[in-house]
Each structure stands twice: as C-alpha cells, then as structure tokens.
Amino acid sequence: MLNLSFSLSSIKFAQYLYPHTFYQVFVTTSVFFSYQDRVSAQALITEELSGTRNWYILIGIMLLITVITMLLMQTIRNRRLARKLEKLATIDDLTGLMNRRQILECVETQLTETKARGESLSLALVDIDWFKQINDKFGYFTGDKVLKLFSELCVENLSEEFLLGRIGEEEFLILMPDTHKDKAYLALEHLRRAMSEVSEKVNMPDLDVTLSAGICEYKESDTSDIMLQLASTALYRAKENSRNIVVVCDRSDESGL
C-alpha cells in the first residue's frame, strides 16, 4: 500500500516537474539564442559602422589630397605668372633682349662694381642704319624681322659676359664689363661685318642692312650719364661719316658735357 502511494506521488510529481523543466529549458534556450542573435546583430552593425567610418575617412583623405593638389597647382601657376610678369617688366618682347629700363639699371650696377673693383668697362650704343627707310620700303613686318635677326646676331657673335638691351626702336645698348675700348672695338667690328647675313636670312637681296656704333670706355669719376652721352656723341659721328662704321669716343668731347 505504501509502495503504491509512493508510486502515485512520484507520477504526480513527474507530471508537474517534467513540463516545468521543459519550459525552463525552452526559455533558457530561447534566451541564449536571442542573446546570440543580438551579439551577431551588434557585431554586424559595428562592422557596418566601421566600414562606413573607413569610407568617410577615405573620402576625407581624398578630399584633402585634392585640396592640397589644387593649392600646389595654384601656387605653381602663381609663380609662373610672377615670372612671366617679371620677364615682361624686364625683357623686350620683340627681340628678347633687355628692355630700356632694365639695361639702364644694369649700367648703374656695373658702373658701381667697376668703381669698386678697379676694372675696365666699355659701353656701346648701336643703331641700325636707315631703319625708317627699311620700314617704309619693305614694311613693318620686315623691319621687325630685321630687329629680331640683329638681336640673334648679337647673341651669336658677342661675348656671353656682355649685357644687351633695346633702348629705342632701332637703337641698342651693349654693356661690356671688364673690356677695354680696343677689345670693344674689335667686338663691334665683328658684329658689324656679321650684319651682311641679315639680308640673306630675310631672303631680300635688295635689302642692305648695316649698323653704326659709338663706344665709350669708363674713366675714373665717370657717371652713367657721362658715358651714355659720350657713346651717343660717338654714334652721331659714325652716322655723319657715311654710317656702317664703329667709332670710339674722343675724350675731348667730354668738355661739352
């Protein structure tokens, strides 16, 4: 009788325990899997956010590189523009030689250095003969071509140490550092003879292009104005003497300054 009662009680307890246990196991399992899902979802979201953040960082870097590149390009353009403006301010655009302002500044600079070092210095004014007639007879295009060819002849036939500038329509100034008047004369004579090539280069046999030049050598106490005036007087004498000639200034001309 006792055994039967125990059995019945065991059955009733089992009927109560087993469903409750199964329920607990089910709930626990469900909670576990829900937690795993949340963790997986959070990991996925974190990964997505990390990927998005990386994209933002990459885009930011690319934008920064683009801005830096644009700034560098703008800086390069500004420097090129500055060099171009500087060149326009100092170079004669037709001949490529120094313009009037720049070559006259060089005269002052070279004169100061010559005085300080006790060296020689010669200055020459060169004029293309009958240039107005060349323009009138053959046209301004030909005249411009003559000026360009003359500047090329100067570069080809004169020393690299010489400074060349255009100071008028057909008038040029040649500054010759560390050069005595005799050496300057030989250099200008060589250039004068080379002028015969101009007619051949423009392919106009009837075009006879010559030059006249006046040279002044620096003497102690000379100023730039004195040297320019003496060279100008020598050039005037060359033009009076049939042109196509190089004349060295006579220092007696200085008395008239």
C-alpha positions as CSV (number, residue, x, y, z in Angstrom):
1,M,0.0,0.0,0.0
2,L,2.9,2.2,0.8
3,N,4.6,1.5,-2.4
4,L,1.6,2.2,-4.4
5,S,1.2,5.6,-2.7
6,F,4.8,6.5,-3.4
7,S,4.4,5.5,-7.0
8,L,1.3,7.6,-7.4
9,S,3.1,10.5,-5.7
10,S,6.1,10.1,-8.0
11,I,3.9,10.1,-11.0
12,K,2.1,13.3,-10.0
13,F,5.5,15.0,-9.2
14,A,6.9,13.9,-12.5
15,Q,3.8,15.2,-14.2
16,Y,4.4,18.6,-12.6
17,L,8.3,18.6,-12.8
18,Y,8.8,17.5,-16.4
19,P,6.7,20.1,-18.1
20,H,8.1,22.8,-15.9
21,T,11.6,21.6,-16.7
22,F,10.9,21.5,-20.3
23,Y,9.5,25.0,-20.1
24,Q,12.6,26.3,-18.3
25,V,14.9,24.6,-20.8
26,F,12.9,26.1,-23.7
27,V,13.0,29.6,-22.1
28,T,16.7,29.3,-21.3
29,T,17.5,28.1,-24.9
30,S,15.4,30.9,-26.4
31,V,17.1,33.5,-24.2
32,F,20.5,32.1,-25.3
33,F,19.8,32.1,-28.9
34,S,18.2,35.6,-28.6
35,Y,21.4,36.8,-26.9
36,Q,23.5,35.3,-29.7
37,D,21.3,37.0,-32.3
38,R,21.8,40.3,-30.5
39,V,25.5,39.8,-30.3
40,S,25.6,38.9,-34.0
41,A,23.5,41.9,-34.9
42,Q,25.6,44.2,-32.8
43,A,28.7,42.8,-34.4
44,L,27.2,43.2,-37.9
45,I,26.2,46.8,-37.1
46,T,29.6,47.5,-35.6
47,E,31.2,46.1,-38.8
48,E,28.9,48.2,-41.0
49,L,29.6,51.3,-39.0
50,S,33.3,50.6,-39.1
51,G,33.2,50.1,-42.8
52,T,31.2,53.3,-43.2
53,R,33.6,55.2,-41.0
54,N,36.5,53.9,-43.1
55,W,34.8,55.1,-46.2
56,Y,34.3,58.5,-44.6
57,I,38.0,58.6,-43.7
58,L,39.0,57.5,-47.2
59,I,36.8,60.2,-48.7
60,G,38.2,62.8,-46.3
61,I,41.7,61.8,-47.3
62,M,40.9,62.0,-51.0
63,L,39.3,65.4,-50.5
64,L,42.4,66.6,-48.5
65,I,44.7,65.4,-51.3
66,T,42.5,67.1,-53.9
67,V,42.6,70.4,-52.0
68,I,46.4,70.1,-51.4
69,T,46.9,69.3,-55.1
70,M,44.8,72.3,-56.2
71,L,46.7,74.6,-53.8
72,L,50.0,73.3,-55.2
73,M,48.8,73.8,-58.8
74,Q,47.6,77.3,-57.9
75,T,51.0,78.1,-56.3
76,I,52.8,76.8,-59.4
77,R,50.5,79.0,-61.7
78,N,51.1,82.0,-59.5
79,R,54.9,81.5,-59.6
80,R,54.7,81.1,-63.4
81,L,52.6,84.2,-63.7
82,A,55.0,86.1,-61.4
83,R,58.0,85.0,-63.6
84,K,56.1,86.0,-66.7
85,L,55.2,89.4,-65.3
86,E,58.8,89.8,-64.2
87,K,60.0,88.9,-67.7
88,L,57.6,91.3,-69.3
89,A,58.8,94.0,-67.0
90,T,62.5,93.4,-67.9
91,I,62.6,91.9,-71.4
92,D,61.7,93.5,-74.8
93,D,59.1,91.2,-76.2
94,L,60.2,91.6,-79.9
95,T,63.9,91.0,-79.6
96,G,64.1,89.0,-76.4
97,L,66.8,91.4,-75.1
98,M,66.6,93.6,-72.0
99,N,64.2,96.5,-72.3
100,R,65.3,100.1,-71.8
101,R,64.6,100.3,-68.1
102,Q,66.4,97.0,-67.3
103,I,69.6,97.7,-69.3
104,L,69.9,101.2,-67.8
105,E,69.7,99.7,-64.4
106,C,72.4,97.3,-65.4
107,V,74.6,100.3,-66.4
108,E,74.3,101.7,-62.9
109,T,75.0,98.4,-61.3
110,Q,78.0,97.6,-63.5
111,L,79.4,101.1,-63.0
112,T,79.3,100.7,-59.2
113,E,81.0,97.3,-59.4
114,T,83.6,98.7,-61.8
115,K,84.5,101.5,-59.5
116,A,84.7,99.2,-56.5
117,R,86.9,96.6,-58.3
118,G,89.0,99.0,-60.3
119,E,88.2,97.1,-63.5
120,S,87.6,98.3,-67.0
121,L,84.2,98.8,-68.6
122,S,83.0,99.8,-72.1
123,L,79.6,100.9,-73.3
124,A,78.4,101.0,-76.9
125,L,75.3,102.5,-78.5
126,V,74.3,100.7,-81.7
127,D,71.9,101.9,-84.3
128,I,70.6,100.0,-87.4
129,D,71.2,102.3,-90.4
130,W,68.3,103.8,-92.4
131,F,65.8,101.7,-90.4
132,K,62.9,104.0,-91.2
133,Q,63.5,103.6,-94.9
134,I,63.5,99.8,-94.4
135,N,60.1,100.0,-92.8
136,D,58.8,102.4,-95.5
137,K,60.2,100.3,-98.4
138,F,59.7,96.7,-97.2
139,G,57.1,97.1,-94.5
140,Y,57.0,96.8,-90.7
141,F,56.9,93.1,-90.8
142,T,60.3,93.1,-92.5
143,G,61.5,95.7,-90.1
144,D,60.5,93.6,-87.1
145,K,62.3,90.6,-88.6
146,V,65.5,92.7,-89.1
147,L,65.4,93.6,-85.4
148,K,64.9,90.0,-84.3
149,L,67.8,88.9,-86.6
150,F,70.0,91.6,-85.3
151,S,69.4,90.5,-81.7
152,E,70.2,86.9,-82.7
153,L,73.5,88.1,-84.3
154,C,74.4,89.9,-81.1
155,V,73.8,86.8,-79.0
156,E,75.8,84.6,-81.5
157,N,78.7,87.0,-82.1
158,L,79.3,88.8,-78.8
159,S,80.7,87.5,-75.5
160,E,78.3,85.9,-73.1
161,E,79.5,88.4,-70.5
162,F,78.2,91.3,-72.5
163,L,74.8,92.7,-71.5
164,L,72.4,93.6,-74.3
165,G,69.3,95.8,-74.3
166,R,67.0,97.6,-76.7
167,I,66.6,101.3,-75.8
168,G,64.7,102.6,-78.8
169,E,63.0,101.5,-82.0
170,E,66.3,100.6,-83.7
171,E,68.8,101.6,-81.1
172,F,70.6,99.2,-78.8
173,L,72.9,99.4,-75.8
174,I,75.7,96.9,-75.3
175,L,77.4,96.9,-71.9
176,M,80.9,95.2,-71.9
177,P,82.2,94.5,-68.4
178,D,86.0,94.1,-67.9
179,T,86.5,95.2,-71.5
180,H,88.9,98.0,-72.8
181,K,87.9,100.2,-75.7
182,D,90.2,98.3,-78.1
183,K,88.6,95.0,-77.3
184,A,85.2,96.6,-77.5
185,Y,86.0,98.0,-80.9
186,L,87.0,94.6,-82.3
187,A,83.8,93.0,-80.9
188,L,81.6,95.7,-82.5
189,E,83.5,95.4,-85.8
190,H,82.9,91.7,-85.8
191,L,79.2,92.3,-85.3
192,R,79.1,95.0,-88.0
193,R,80.6,92.6,-90.5
194,A,78.1,89.9,-89.5
195,M,75.2,92.2,-90.4
196,S,75.6,91.1,-94.0
197,E,74.0,87.9,-93.0
198,V,70.7,89.7,-92.3
199,S,69.9,90.3,-96.0
200,E,70.5,86.6,-96.8
201,K,68.3,85.4,-93.9
202,V,65.3,87.5,-94.9
203,N,65.9,86.4,-98.5
204,M,65.9,90.0,-99.8
205,P,69.0,90.7,-101.9
206,D,67.9,94.4,-102.3
207,L,67.8,94.8,-98.5
208,D,71.1,96.2,-97.4
209,V,71.3,96.2,-93.6
210,T,74.2,97.9,-91.8
211,L,74.9,99.3,-88.4
212,S,76.7,102.2,-86.8
213,A,78.1,102.2,-83.3
214,G,79.6,104.5,-80.8
215,I,81.9,103.3,-77.9
216,C,82.8,104.8,-74.6
217,E,85.3,103.3,-72.2
218,Y,84.9,104.1,-68.5
219,K,87.3,106.5,-66.8
220,E,87.5,107.3,-63.2
221,S,84.8,109.7,-62.0
222,D,82.5,108.9,-65.0
223,T,78.8,108.7,-64.3
224,S,76.3,106.7,-66.3
225,D,75.0,109.9,-67.9
226,I,78.6,110.9,-69.0
227,M,79.2,107.5,-70.5
228,L,75.9,107.5,-72.3
229,Q,76.4,111.0,-73.6
230,L,80.0,110.2,-74.9
231,A,78.8,107.0,-76.6
232,S,75.9,108.9,-78.1
233,T,78.3,111.5,-79.5
234,A,80.5,108.8,-81.0
235,L,77.4,107.2,-82.6
236,Y,76.4,110.6,-84.0
237,R,79.8,110.9,-85.6
238,A,79.6,107.4,-87.1
239,K,76.3,108.5,-88.7
240,E,77.9,111.6,-90.1
241,N,80.7,109.6,-91.5
242,S,78.7,107.7,-94.1
243,R,77.3,105.2,-91.5
244,N,78.2,101.5,-91.3
245,I,81.1,102.3,-89.1
246,V,82.2,101.9,-85.4
247,V,83.6,105.0,-83.7
248,V,85.3,105.2,-80.3
249,C,84.6,108.3,-78.4
250,D,87.1,111.1,-78.3
251,R,87.6,112.2,-74.6
252,S,87.8,115.8,-75.7
253,D,84.0,115.5,-76.3
254,E,83.6,115.4,-72.6
255,S,84.3,119.1,-72.3
256,G,81.0,119.8,-73.8
257,L,79.1,117.9,-71.2
